[in-house]
Amino acid sequence: MRETCVPAGVKPKETGFGYTLSLIGGKYKMIIMYWLSENKVMRHNQLKRSIGTISFKTLSIMLKELEADGLIIRKEFPQIPPKVEYSLSERGLSLIPLLNMMCEWGEKNSLPVQETKQQ
């Protein structure tokens, strides 16, 4: 059994926990990965429509970061008009069980709507 995920005196970014958060942290990265896991391959506008609340620019930035981190694959087709498709890499797919566990935890532990309004 390990001592702790974030030992005392160690910067969180220097731990496995911090590294994982640096890859999937932020408002949209996990949502993008979720949609790609559900649909296998998606284009930029498909992702934007699926997410709904994300701007074109923010989605572009998130996709570039996910690609740079090796979590998604960007496939460009040399045609006019240009066609680009996104999919999860093997590395990205390895995070899906973690995302599923977070979803299950949230479903089991979310407070009823009434309780959150009273607080």
PyMOL commands that set and color helices and strands:
alter all, ss='L'
color gray80, all
select helices_A, chain A and resi 12-14+16-24+29-39+44-51+56-68+90-93+96-109+113-118
alter helices_A, ss='H'
color red, helices_A
select strands_A, chain A and resi 41-42+72-77+83-88
alter strands_A, ss='S'
color yellow, strands_A
deselect
rebuild
show_as cartoon
